[in-house]
Amino acid sequence: MIFVFIIGAVNNDYIDWTADEFQNTKTRSRIVLLAELVILIVAEKGNIPVTFLFYMSYGHQLCAVALLIDILKKGGNKDE
């Protein structure tokens, strides 16, 4: 989650966002990440089975891996 929060988004060559679109996407991805973190915390306090929490957090891990792969593939984030 920390990696996704720090990076926010990656401007892929196929997407080619403008600077404003890129900043907006980074902001929105961080807001969604914080909302999902709140949901995970509330779910844990609500005695939701741990299996469900693992599956929910697994999505964050996949997102972080996808961001990292894209950054490593092209040698850095061109807009940061």
Beta strands, then each sheet from edge to edge (+ up, - down):
end
